[in-house]
Amino acid sequence: MKRIAHIGAIKVVCVDLTIILLSSLIGVSLNKSFVRGRQQTTFAFERSNGKPVFRPITASDHKSYPVFGGIELAELKKVMQSREMVLLDGRSQPDYESGHLPGAYHLAVADFEKALPLFSSQFAKDTRFVIYCRGGDCSLSRRLAELLYDKGYVQVRIYWGGYNDWFLGGNPVEKGKGRSFLSVWSN
């Protein structure tokens, strides 16, 4: 009796494994045939009449930007001491006010167009900038670099480590409104 039960259990396990294997093979082949010949669609987030809208990006939407050079922490410290480059924080106003690199100007990506006239009156096109955001997976610094590049500011580098790298390294930070193009200078 025990032997018959044991054989029955083995058959059940074999059937289960066969079903799992076949399901996996069918799933992979269906996925391959479904994806084959189709392009991945990327969407852009925009505002239309004040409402968020996602629209597909077409090939004509893609611009060719240079690879913006990065800057490491040690070099950034030297640049900050010499004041040979202007430091821009691309994060939101609340993030900037809660802590930013000493001497950094606040120019949020979200407020770029509104802040541009005042920004343009303060900085010549040949000004050299270092841009940062949160760091890690934050893309605001890259986006701000692209926006500046589109307006003719081409000497742009990015501190990829961002605020988190700076702060976690025990470096000094400033808090408050600081030098924000919207909150301080435009009042």
N, C-alpha and C positions, 0 to 999 in steps of 0.2 A: 504494500500500500504506500509506504513511504517513498519507494522508488517511483511509483506512478505520479505521486504528487510532485516530486522533484523534477521529473521530466516535464510535467505540465507547467511548472514555474519557469523552466528554461525556455519553453515554447513561447510563453507570454512575454518574457524579456526580449526574445529574438524578434517577435512580431512588433513590439514597441520600438525597438531600435530600427527596424526596417521602416516603419512608418515615419520616424523622425528623420532618417536619412533621406527617404524619398521626398518628404516635405521640404527639406533643406535644398535638395537639388532642384525641385520644381520652383521654389521661391527664388533661388539665384538665377535660374534661366529666365523666369518671367521678368525679374528685375532688369537683367541684361537686355532683353528684347524691348522692354519698355523705355529704358534710358537711351538705347542705341539710336543715334540720329537726332536726338533732341539736345538742345543747348540748355545749359543751366541759366536760369534767369536771375539776375541781380536786381534788387529794387532800391530806389532812392527814396529817402524820407524828405518830404518837402511840406511847406505850409501853403494852403490855398484858401484865401479868405479867412485866415486865422485858424483853419482846421488842419490837423495832420492828414497827409495824403501819402500813400505809397504808390509809386509808378515804376514800371519796368524801365531799366536803363538799356538803351540801344547802343550799338557800336559808335554812332555819331556823338553820343554823350561823353564818351571816354576821351579825356585829354591826356596828352603825353607830358607828364611832369618829370623833372629830373629826380634822380635819387638824392634826397636831401641828406647831407652828411650828418653823422651823429657826433656827439661830443660826450666824452667820459667825465666822470666826477672830478678827477684830479685836474684836467684841463679846464673844466667849468669853474673851479675855484680860482684858477689863475686869471681867467677871463673876467670873472666878477671883481677881482682885486684891481685889475688894470682898467676896468670899465671900457674895454675896447669893443664890446658888443652889448646890445640892449637885450635884456632878459624879459620874455613875454610869457605869461601864464594864461593858457587857453581854457582853463576850467571855468566852472560856473562861479557867479559872484559869491554865493555862500561858501563854496569850497575855498576860494581865494581868501576871503575874510577870515576863515577859521585857521589859516596858516599858509604862507607862501614863502618862496625863497627871498632873502633880503634884496631889496632894490628892484624886484620884479614889477613890471607893469601888468595890469590885468586887461586882457583883450579876449573876451569869451567868443568862441566860434559862433554861438547863437546870436550874439549882438554885433557881429562884425560889420554888417552894412550900416547899422545905426551909428557905430563908433568911428567908421572910416573917415568922415570929414575931419574930425578932431585929430585922429591918429595921423592922417596925411599932413596936417598942418604942423605936426610936431617932429616928424621924421622924414628925411630925404630918402629918395629911392635907393641910394647907395649905402644906407645904414645896414650894419651887420647885426643880425638877430640870432638869439638862441631861444627856442620855444620849448616849453615843457607842459605836460599835463600831469595826470595822476601817475603815469608810468605803467609798465607791464602791458596789459591789453588795451590801454586807453589810446584811442586814435585821434583825439582832439588836437594834439600837437601836429600830427601829419595833416589834418584837415586845415588847420590855421596856416600852416606853411603853404599849402596849395592856394588858399585864398589870398595870401600876401603875394605869392608868385604871380597870380593872375592880375594883380594890381601893380606889378612892376618891381616889387621888392624881391630881388632874386638872391640876395646874400643871406640865406637862412640855413641854420643848423638846428638839429633836434637833440635835446637831452632825453634820450629814451628811458632812462631810469626814472625820470620824473620826480614829482614831489615825494612819493613814497620812498624812493631810494635815498633822496636827500635827508628826509626826516629820520628814517631808520638808521642812517649813518651817524646820527647824533649831531648833525649840523644845525646851526642856528636858523630859526624861522621868524618871520614877522607876522603879526596878526592885525586884523582891522582892514579898513577900506584901502589903505595904501594909495597906490597910483592907478586907479581904475578910470578908464576913459568915459564911462557912463556916470558913475556915482559921484566922483569928486570934481573932475574938470568941467563937466557939463552943467554944474549947478550955478 
